[in-house]
């Protein structure tokens, strides 16, 4: 009889394997992340798809890169919250914004825990979490390379039996979020169609349009100004900086809707919203001083946007 009791007890203990008390995820590279195993620190790779928003810019929607499941949904609750210590990292360290966790927004970096969410599905489901940046300028961006560390998320899991709430198991784990792709993250309230625009002028005295547009996350009154080295007292002719057989006596001017633009003079664009607005710029040749001689012409001209 004692032998039968010992065997029955061993079978009951086997039924409570710790392997069914876990919260399991996988990321965009297929890496498995388990709250019950490993060193509690994991590198997670996500696909960045940043976009402009009204008052905040989306950095990454983690629901498109991270998927989770409850390993014992019929027996266990998995309550997971985000903790203080969750913050932007790498090139984004000095930025602030918000973390949207299952429909509720929190200031980011986190200074206090979020509400807990109970993960009840036994099938892999999108992790409903988004990270946003607060814009710091008019139209600017930050180049993020694939493999860059962009954020750190600290999570706290409380697992318990559905019936009675017993067998409580807690786990604190950290995810280092890395970019799986290279992107430009907009850090301003507006964004441009391209950050480096190269135009090729036809032979002198030709001109060509500059394909550059701007749009904003919400209606904004903005303007822009040009910058660069000029060759005239009116600051309208940009210097020829070509180093290979440069032409002499010639530079480059930018016009907007037929009007010549001066360097460091703000041009108002009025109100710009979510639809892209063309700056209406045209590049053309302009005389400087001295005799004109044939050769190459190149100018580097900056365009800076400002709120008005």
Secondary structure as GFF3:
##gff-version 3
##sequence-region A 1 308
A	DSSP	alpha_helix	2	14	.	.	.	ID=ss1
A	DSSP	three_ten_helix	18	20	.	.	.	ID=ss2
A	DSSP	beta_strand	23	26	.	.	.	ID=ss3
A	DSSP	beta_strand	32	34	.	.	.	ID=ss4
A	DSSP	beta_strand	41	46	.	.	.	ID=ss5
A	DSSP	beta_strand	57	61	.	.	.	ID=ss6
A	DSSP	three_ten_helix	62	64	.	.	.	ID=ss7
A	DSSP	beta_strand	67	70	.	.	.	ID=ss8
A	DSSP	beta_strand	76	82	.	.	.	ID=ss9
A	DSSP	beta_strand	87	88	.	.	.	ID=ss10
A	DSSP	three_ten_helix	90	92	.	.	.	ID=ss11
A	DSSP	beta_strand	97	101	.	.	.	ID=ss12
A	DSSP	beta_strand	104	108	.	.	.	ID=ss13
A	DSSP	beta_strand	117	118	.	.	.	ID=ss14
A	DSSP	beta_strand	125	126	.	.	.	ID=ss15
A	DSSP	beta_strand	129	133	.	.	.	ID=ss16
A	DSSP	beta_strand	137	139	.	.	.	ID=ss17
A	DSSP	beta_strand	141	144	.	.	.	ID=ss18
A	DSSP	beta_strand	149	161	.	.	.	ID=ss19
A	DSSP	beta_strand	169	179	.	.	.	ID=ss20
A	DSSP	beta_strand	183	186	.	.	.	ID=ss21
A	DSSP	beta_strand	188	192	.	.	.	ID=ss22
A	DSSP	beta_strand	207	210	.	.	.	ID=ss23
A	DSSP	beta_strand	213	216	.	.	.	ID=ss24
A	DSSP	beta_strand	220	227	.	.	.	ID=ss25
A	DSSP	beta_strand	250	256	.	.	.	ID=ss26
A	DSSP	beta_strand	259	260	.	.	.	ID=ss27
A	DSSP	beta_strand	267	272	.	.	.	ID=ss28
A	DSSP	beta_strand	277	278	.	.	.	ID=ss29
A	DSSP	beta_strand	281	287	.	.	.	ID=ss30
A	DSSP	beta_strand	302	307	.	.	.	ID=ss31
###
